[in-house]
Amino acid sequence: MDLDGPERDGAYVIFGSVVHAYLEELVAKNDIAEASRVMDFIEFLANETDRRWPELVQIEFGEWVYGYPQKATLENLAGPETRKAIWNAERYFLQTERNNNGSPFITFLRRLILPRKKKN
């Protein structure tokens, strides 16, 4: 599959809609064997020589896992390249947060201390 043009968007949609939802369902049902098979497929893509596949894993999967409540479960099932994609996404978000708001710890403290705006 060529990831240039409309096919590229389709691959991101599949990952963003289907793979994420399927993994969430598997983790919720504690079906670790099937989740492991899905993670093996993601690792296969992360190791492809065509850089666009590893890029898809980094952007679409790594960023999703960073914010996923069961992140540790998926990290334990991830292969080395997939784990690297997750860590790179985490590093990116932490760096962005530092650049925009100060350190993550300071941001956390601000959320605890500062009053929240009331919604009307």
C-alpha positions as CSV (number, residue, x, y, z in Angstrom):
1,M,0.0,0.0,0.0
2,D,1.3,3.4,-0.9
3,L,0.9,5.9,1.9
4,D,0.9,9.0,-0.4
5,G,-2.3,10.8,-1.2
6,P,-5.7,9.6,-0.1
7,E,-4.4,6.2,1.0
8,R,-2.4,7.9,3.7
9,D,-5.5,9.4,5.2
10,G,-7.2,6.1,5.1
11,A,-4.4,4.3,7.0
12,Y,-4.6,7.0,9.7
13,V,-8.4,6.6,9.9
14,I,-8.1,2.8,10.2
15,F,-5.6,3.2,13.0
16,G,-7.5,6.0,14.7
17,S,-10.9,4.4,14.5
18,V,-10.5,0.6,14.2
19,V,-7.2,-0.4,15.9
20,H,-7.6,1.9,18.9
21,A,-11.2,0.8,19.5
22,Y,-10.3,-2.9,19.1
23,L,-7.4,-2.6,21.5
24,E,-9.5,-0.8,24.1
25,E,-12.1,-3.6,23.9
26,L,-9.5,-6.3,24.2
27,V,-7.8,-4.7,27.2
28,A,-11.2,-4.1,28.8
29,K,-12.1,-7.8,28.4
30,N,-8.5,-8.7,29.5
31,D,-8.0,-10.6,26.2
32,I,-4.2,-10.3,26.4
33,A,-3.5,-13.0,23.9
34,E,-5.4,-11.2,21.1
35,A,-4.1,-7.8,22.2
36,S,-0.6,-9.2,21.9
37,R,-1.3,-10.3,18.3
38,V,-2.5,-6.8,17.4
39,M,0.6,-5.4,19.1
40,D,2.8,-7.8,17.0
41,F,1.1,-6.4,13.9
42,I,1.9,-2.8,15.0
43,E,5.5,-3.8,15.7
44,F,5.7,-5.3,12.2
45,L,4.6,-1.9,10.8
46,A,7.0,0.0,13.1
47,N,9.8,-2.1,11.6
48,E,8.9,-1.6,7.9
49,T,11.7,-0.1,5.7
50,D,9.2,2.4,4.1
51,R,9.5,5.2,6.7
52,R,5.8,6.1,6.3
53,W,4.6,3.0,8.2
54,P,6.8,3.7,11.3
55,E,5.7,7.3,11.0
56,L,2.1,6.2,11.2
57,V,2.9,4.1,14.3
58,Q,4.6,7.0,15.9
59,I,2.0,9.6,15.1
60,E,-1.3,7.7,15.2
61,F,-0.5,5.0,17.7
62,G,2.2,6.4,19.9
63,E,0.3,9.6,20.6
64,W,-2.9,7.7,21.3
65,V,-1.2,5.3,23.8
66,Y,0.4,8.3,25.6
67,G,-3.1,9.4,26.7
68,Y,-4.6,6.0,27.1
69,P,-5.4,5.0,30.7
70,Q,-4.2,1.5,30.2
71,K,-0.9,2.7,28.7
72,A,1.2,0.3,30.9
73,T,-0.6,-2.7,29.6
74,L,0.1,-1.9,26.0
75,E,3.7,-0.9,26.7
76,N,4.2,-4.3,28.2
77,L,2.9,-6.0,25.1
78,A,4.7,-3.6,22.7
79,G,7.8,-4.6,20.8
80,P,11.0,-2.4,20.9
81,E,10.1,-0.2,18.0
82,T,6.5,0.3,19.1
83,R,7.7,1.1,22.6
84,K,10.1,3.6,21.1
85,A,7.2,5.3,19.2
86,I,5.3,5.5,22.5
87,W,8.2,7.0,24.3
88,N,8.9,9.5,21.5
89,A,5.3,10.6,21.6
90,E,5.5,11.0,25.4
91,R,8.8,13.0,25.1
92,Y,7.2,15.2,22.4
93,F,4.1,16.0,24.6
94,L,6.2,16.6,27.7
95,Q,8.5,18.9,25.8
96,T,5.6,20.8,24.3
97,E,4.0,21.2,27.7
98,R,7.3,22.5,29.1
99,N,7.6,25.0,26.3
100,N,4.1,26.2,26.7
101,N,3.4,26.0,30.4
102,G,6.5,25.3,32.4
103,S,7.3,21.9,33.8
104,P,4.7,19.1,34.0
105,F,5.0,19.2,37.8
106,I,4.3,22.9,37.9
107,T,1.4,22.5,35.5
108,F,0.0,19.8,37.9
109,L,0.4,22.1,40.9
110,R,-1.3,25.0,39.1
111,R,-4.3,22.7,38.4
112,L,-4.5,21.8,42.0
113,I,-4.1,25.3,43.5
114,L,-5.7,27.7,41.0
115,P,-9.5,27.9,41.1
116,R,-11.2,26.5,38.1
117,K,-13.5,28.7,35.9
118,K,-17.1,28.0,36.5
119,K,-19.2,27.0,33.5
120,N,-22.3,28.9,32.9
